[in-house]
Amino acid sequence: MIAAAQEAKTKKLALVSGFCWRYHEPKRETFNRILNGQIGNILVAESSYNTAELWYKERRPEWTDFEYQLRNWLYYNWLSGDHIIEQAIHSMDMMQWALGDKLPLRVTGSGGRQKRTDPRFGNVYDHFAVVYEYENGMKSYFSCRQQKDTSPSYAVELIGEQGKCLVDCRTGEHIISGKNPWKYDDDTKFTDDKAYEKKVAKRSMYQQEHDELFASIRAGKTKYDGDWMVKANLMALAGRMAGYTGQTVSLDDALNSNIQLFPENTISWDMKYAVPVSIPVIDVTI
């Protein structure tokens, strides 16, 4: 992906990432202020993506093993990358954004299948907790889970030398407190997720992505999201490796990993393919 992104840049092709919060105006305003030093040097960063369980499709008699896995793709890491990558990575990317897209030196984490233990949930975990360590000694903390009836959280919190920042994707809050307080002027607290979704739709980050993509092509100045896109994916991959193995993983280890989850043989509708659930310490392949 790094090589493909670089080739797109060389050929001056438009490359817009699916990290949609980067096109959300309230977050752009907030994180630009953070990057311009409004809370001073960041000492601690924390992000979360804790949700309920997602959908599941009951197997039909006519489905092969392969079709069954495709239709329940989020529960198989060779298709989804596990939920730290296919879902929670959006929160991690926001934290990366706030930190100027600097990569850490190493990552330590844990994870497992605490509640979703039934075989129908494939081989993915239902929670991860990860700590990233940076060259200057700073640490950032990331957690995610998919467990029914647990407390939800989808936010980024930053503590700096001169203040704090909260960006909450559930409530719509974008707040800076401390020496230079500020609040996004369209902030409103919402009673539920649906009310927030209606408001987000009015200032849709998805539409903004497309508007900027098309405008850049017409102007002959194609947009390029490749650099920070691949960094966010590398962060998530390193976090998954740390959780799966129980080992501290350097970013170099993650970048140079030879781990192979996808089938090496020819894909077919009648193929049978199973990747076992990773067990920390026992399965330490990076």
DOMARDREN-595178 format. One record per residue (C-alpha): residue number from 1; x, y, z; residue in one letter. Coordinates in nm, 3 decimals. Each point is the difference from the previous one (the first is absolute). Last residue first. Example, Ala and Ser with C-alpha at 12.3 -4.5 7.8 and 13.67 -1.06 7.14 Angstrom:
<pts>
PT pos       x       y       z code
PT   2   1.367  -0.106   0.714    S
PT   1  -0.137  -0.344   0.066    A
</pts>
This chain:
<pts>
PT pos       x       y       z code
PT 286   0.475  -1.121   1.404    I
PT 285  -0.040  -0.363   0.108    T
PT 284  -0.056  -0.014   0.375    V
PT 283  -0.289  -0.246   0.008    D
PT 282   0.048  -0.160   0.342    I
PT 281   0.090   0.327   0.177    V
PT 280  -0.340   0.151  -0.095    P
PT 279  -0.254  -0.241  -0.155    I
PT 278  -0.107   0.080  -0.354    S
PT 277  -0.328  -0.157  -0.111    V
PT 276   0.070  -0.256  -0.272    P
PT 275  -0.005   0.099  -0.370    V
PT 274  -0.243  -0.220  -0.196    A
PT 273  -0.039  -0.057  -0.370    Y
PT 272  -0.219  -0.245  -0.188    K
PT 271  -0.036   0.063  -0.372    M
PT 270  -0.329  -0.061  -0.178    D
PT 269  -0.048   0.351  -0.136    W
PT 268   0.359   0.024  -0.121    S
PT 267   0.312   0.203   0.085    I
PT 266   0.328  -0.139  -0.131    T
PT 265   0.251  -0.078   0.273    N
PT 264   0.181   0.238   0.235    E
PT 263  -0.309   0.074   0.203    P
PT 262   0.017   0.338   0.180    F
PT 261   0.138   0.011   0.354    L
PT 260   0.371   0.021  -0.086    Q
PT 259   0.249   0.141   0.251    I
PT 258   0.323   0.108  -0.171    N
PT 257   0.051   0.303   0.223    S
PT 256   0.237   0.273  -0.118    N
PT 255  -0.225   0.295   0.084    L
PT 254  -0.122  -0.157   0.322    A
PT 253   0.348  -0.084   0.121    D
PT 252   0.120   0.350  -0.098    D
PT 251  -0.288   0.147   0.201    L
PT 250   0.132  -0.194   0.298    S
PT 249  -0.223  -0.264   0.157    V
PT 248  -0.017  -0.070   0.373    T
PT 247  -0.137  -0.353   0.027    Q
PT 246  -0.340  -0.132   0.106    G
PT 245  -0.020  -0.168  -0.341    T
PT 244  -0.348   0.089  -0.128    Y
PT 243  -0.021   0.332   0.185    G
PT 242   0.344   0.118  -0.108    A
PT 241  -0.065  -0.109  -0.358    M
PT 240  -0.336   0.179   0.000    R
PT 239   0.160   0.319   0.122    G
PT 238   0.273  -0.022  -0.263    A
PT 237  -0.267  -0.043  -0.268    L
PT 236  -0.191   0.300   0.135    A
PT 235   0.306   0.225  -0.004    M
PT 234   0.094  -0.123  -0.349    L
PT 233  -0.349   0.084  -0.122    N
PT 232   0.028   0.351   0.142    A
PT 231   0.338   0.043  -0.168    K
PT 230  -0.136  -0.124  -0.334    V
PT 229  -0.269   0.269  -0.004    M
PT 228   0.235   0.272   0.128    W
PT 227   0.221  -0.021  -0.308    D
PT 226  -0.264  -0.095  -0.259    G
PT 225  -0.247   0.285   0.043    D
PT 224   0.080   0.162  -0.336    Y
PT 223  -0.235   0.246  -0.164    K
PT 222   0.040   0.070  -0.371    T
PT 221   0.094   0.349  -0.108    K
PT 220  -0.126   0.006  -0.361    G
PT 219  -0.282   0.234   0.097    A
PT 218  -0.265  -0.244  -0.117    R
PT 217   0.167  -0.284   0.190    I
PT 216   0.028   0.208   0.317    S
PT 215  -0.366   0.104  -0.020    A
PT 214  -0.109  -0.361  -0.039    F
PT 213   0.190  -0.115   0.308    L
PT 212  -0.098   0.305   0.206    E
PT 211  -0.370  -0.049  -0.068    D
PT 210   0.025  -0.374   0.054    H
PT 209   0.161   0.028   0.342    E
PT 208  -0.238   0.280   0.098    Q
PT 207  -0.297  -0.221  -0.090    Q
PT 206   0.129  -0.267   0.235    Y
PT 205   0.073   0.257   0.271    M
PT 204  -0.365   0.091  -0.007    S
PT 203  -0.088   0.338   0.148    R
PT 202  -0.376  -0.056   0.003    K
PT 201   0.052  -0.374   0.038    A
PT 200   0.195   0.063   0.321    V
PT 199  -0.312   0.159   0.149    K
PT 198  -0.216  -0.299  -0.081    K
PT 197   0.268  -0.238   0.131    E
PT 196   0.011   0.193   0.328    Y
PT 195  -0.372  -0.044   0.052    A
PT 194   0.032  -0.370  -0.084    K
PT 193   0.279  -0.049   0.255    D
PT 192  -0.211   0.115   0.292    D
PT 191  -0.079   0.298   0.220    T
PT 190   0.238   0.230  -0.179    F
PT 189   0.219   0.277   0.134    K
PT 188   0.045   0.285  -0.243    T
PT 187   0.314   0.158  -0.135    D
PT 186  -0.032   0.227  -0.303    D
PT 185   0.242   0.257   0.143    D
PT 184   0.278  -0.252   0.057    Y
PT 183   0.119   0.073   0.350    K
PT 182   0.309   0.184   0.115    W
PT 181   0.208   0.052   0.311    P
PT 180   0.357   0.131  -0.030    N
PT 179   0.163  -0.054   0.342    K
PT 178  -0.209  -0.304   0.084    G
PT 177  -0.289  -0.156  -0.192    S
PT 176  -0.046  -0.105  -0.364    I
PT 175  -0.333  -0.148  -0.103    I
PT 174  -0.139  -0.179  -0.305    H
PT 173  -0.317  -0.176   0.121    E
PT 172  -0.219  -0.184  -0.251    G
PT 171  -0.139  -0.236   0.262    T
PT 170   0.102  -0.329  -0.161    R
PT 169   0.309   0.110  -0.192    C
PT 168   0.153   0.164   0.307    D
PT 167   0.300   0.226  -0.053    V
PT 166   0.140   0.116   0.334    L
PT 165   0.301   0.227   0.041    C
PT 164   0.201   0.094   0.308    K
PT 163   0.216   0.292   0.102    G
PT 162   0.336   0.173   0.019    Q
PT 161   0.253  -0.283   0.028    E
PT 160  -0.225  -0.227  -0.201    G
PT 159  -0.253  -0.270   0.079    I
PT 158  -0.185  -0.150  -0.298    L
PT 157  -0.326  -0.194  -0.013    E
PT 156  -0.132  -0.177  -0.310    V
PT 155  -0.346  -0.153  -0.005    A
PT 154  -0.230  -0.289  -0.079    Y
PT 153  -0.125  -0.151   0.326    S
PT 152  -0.289  -0.233   0.075    P
PT 151  -0.065  -0.164   0.337    S
PT 150  -0.065  -0.373  -0.038    T
PT 149  -0.335  -0.157  -0.089    D
PT 148   0.140  -0.216  -0.285    K
PT 147   0.376  -0.019  -0.045    Q
PT 146   0.208   0.132  -0.289    Q
PT 145   0.313   0.146   0.158    R
PT 144   0.261   0.266  -0.056    C
PT 143   0.284   0.159   0.193    S
PT 142   0.285   0.238  -0.084    F
PT 141   0.255   0.171   0.222    Y
PT 140   0.269   0.241  -0.112    S
PT 139   0.339   0.029   0.166    K
PT 138   0.256   0.278   0.000    M
PT 137   0.367  -0.083   0.054    G
PT 136   0.130   0.227  -0.278    N
PT 135   0.053  -0.297  -0.234    E
PT 134  -0.359  -0.117   0.036    Y
PT 133  -0.163  -0.291   0.183    E
PT 132  -0.340  -0.138  -0.108    Y
PT 131  -0.220  -0.183   0.251    V
PT 130  -0.275  -0.238  -0.117    V
PT 129  -0.318  -0.149   0.142    A
PT 128  -0.197  -0.234  -0.227    F
PT 127  -0.346  -0.157   0.028    H
PT 126  -0.237  -0.245  -0.173    D
PT 125   0.271  -0.201  -0.177    Y
PT 124  -0.038  -0.152  -0.345    V
PT 123   0.009  -0.370  -0.093    N
PT 122  -0.353  -0.076  -0.116    G
PT 121  -0.288   0.141   0.201    F
PT 120  -0.211  -0.305  -0.081    R
PT 119   0.245  -0.202   0.211    P
PT 118  -0.152   0.154   0.318    D
PT 117   0.248   0.192   0.214    T
PT 116  -0.135   0.351  -0.049    R
PT 115   0.022   0.096   0.369    K
PT 114   0.367   0.003   0.100    Q
PT 113   0.166  -0.071  -0.331    R
PT 112   0.343   0.162   0.027    G
PT 111   0.216   0.306   0.022    G
PT 110   0.327   0.135   0.129    S
PT 109   0.246   0.265  -0.099    G
PT 108   0.352   0.135  -0.022    T
PT 107   0.109   0.227  -0.284    V
PT 106   0.337   0.130  -0.115    R
PT 105   0.181   0.297  -0.146    L
PT 104  -0.304   0.214  -0.064    P
PT 103  -0.088   0.157  -0.337    L
PT 102  -0.064   0.372  -0.027    K
PT 101  -0.317   0.086  -0.187    D
PT 100  -0.007   0.351   0.150    G
PT  99  -0.116  -0.126   0.339    L
PT  98  -0.360   0.116  -0.057    A
PT  97  -0.010  -0.191  -0.328    W
PT  96   0.126  -0.319   0.162    Q
PT  95  -0.272   0.031   0.264    M
PT  94  -0.257   0.043  -0.276    M
PT  93   0.145  -0.304  -0.177    D
PT  92  -0.035  -0.210   0.314    M
PT  91  -0.367   0.090   0.020    S
PT  90  -0.054  -0.105  -0.360    H
PT  89   0.210  -0.315   0.059    I
PT  88  -0.277  -0.130   0.226    A
PT  87  -0.201  -0.135  -0.292    Q
PT  86   0.180  -0.227  -0.248    E
PT  85   0.339   0.012   0.170    I
PT  84  -0.066  -0.052   0.372    I
PT  83  -0.304  -0.200  -0.112    H
PT  82   0.206  -0.285  -0.142    D
PT  81   0.191   0.030  -0.332    G
PT  80  -0.334  -0.032  -0.173    S
PT  79   0.040  -0.284  -0.252    L
PT  78   0.297  -0.199   0.137    W
PT  77  -0.114   0.107   0.346    N
PT  76  -0.329  -0.185  -0.023    Y
PT  75  -0.293   0.131   0.207    Y
PT  74  -0.056   0.312  -0.215    L
PT  73  -0.051  -0.213  -0.313    W
PT  72  -0.326  -0.161   0.107    N
PT  71  -0.131  -0.025  -0.358    R
PT  70   0.349  -0.083  -0.122    L
PT  69   0.042  -0.265   0.270    Q
PT  68  -0.325  -0.172  -0.098    Y
PT  67   0.098   0.019  -0.367    E
PT  66   0.328  -0.180   0.073    F
PT  65  -0.158  -0.269   0.216    D
PT  64  -0.247  -0.068  -0.280    T
PT  63  -0.347   0.150   0.016    W
PT  62  -0.296  -0.204  -0.124    E
PT  61  -0.115  -0.100   0.348    P
PT  60  -0.017   0.362   0.120    R
PT  59   0.218   0.126   0.286    R
PT  58  -0.135   0.264   0.231    E
PT  57   0.129   0.349  -0.075    K
PT  56   0.149   0.193   0.294    Y
PT  55  -0.026   0.370   0.076    W
PT  54   0.213   0.204   0.239    L
PT  53   0.069  -0.021   0.371    E
PT  52  -0.006   0.321   0.198    A
PT  51   0.266   0.268  -0.029    T
PT  50   0.323   0.119   0.157    N
PT  49   0.218   0.207  -0.231    Y
PT  48   0.252   0.182   0.216    S
PT  47   0.280   0.255  -0.014    S
PT  46   0.250   0.130   0.253    E
PT  45   0.285   0.248  -0.029    A
PT  44   0.246   0.112   0.269    V
PT  43   0.262   0.276   0.020    L
PT  42  -0.093   0.210  -0.301    I
PT  41   0.216   0.310  -0.035    N
PT  40  -0.209   0.314   0.030    G
PT  39  -0.380  -0.001   0.022    I
PT  38  -0.050   0.246  -0.288    Q
PT  37   0.322  -0.112  -0.168    G
PT  36  -0.076   0.034  -0.372    N
PT  35  -0.050  -0.377  -0.025    L
PT  34  -0.269   0.024   0.269    I
PT  33  -0.172   0.286  -0.182    R
PT  32   0.008  -0.194  -0.324    N
PT  31  -0.144  -0.294   0.195    F
PT  30  -0.309   0.197   0.102    T
PT  29  -0.073   0.172  -0.331    E
PT  28   0.046  -0.319  -0.197    R
PT  27  -0.210  -0.186   0.253    K
PT  26  -0.289   0.244  -0.038    P
PT  25   0.039  -0.010  -0.382    E
PT  24  -0.015  -0.378  -0.043    H
PT  23   0.229  -0.092  -0.291    Y
PT  22   0.267  -0.170   0.213    R
PT  21  -0.290  -0.177   0.169    W
PT  20  -0.048  -0.199  -0.323    C
PT  19   0.304  -0.223   0.025    F
PT  18  -0.103  -0.163  -0.329    G
PT  17   0.305   0.148  -0.169    S
PT  16   0.013   0.222  -0.308    V
PT  15   0.264  -0.079  -0.261    L
PT  14  -0.005   0.212  -0.315    A
PT  13   0.271  -0.104  -0.245    L
PT  12   0.309   0.214  -0.044    K
PT  11   0.194  -0.292  -0.156    K
PT  10   0.268   0.029   0.270    T
PT   9  -0.266   0.034   0.269    K
PT   8  -0.187  -0.306  -0.125    A
PT   7   0.330  -0.190  -0.004    E
PT   6   0.062   0.103   0.360    Q
PT   5  -0.342  -0.127   0.101    A
PT   4   0.066  -0.333  -0.172    A
PT   3   0.338  -0.035   0.172    A
PT   2  -0.148   0.075   0.343    I
PT   1  -0.287  -0.236  -0.073    M
</pts>
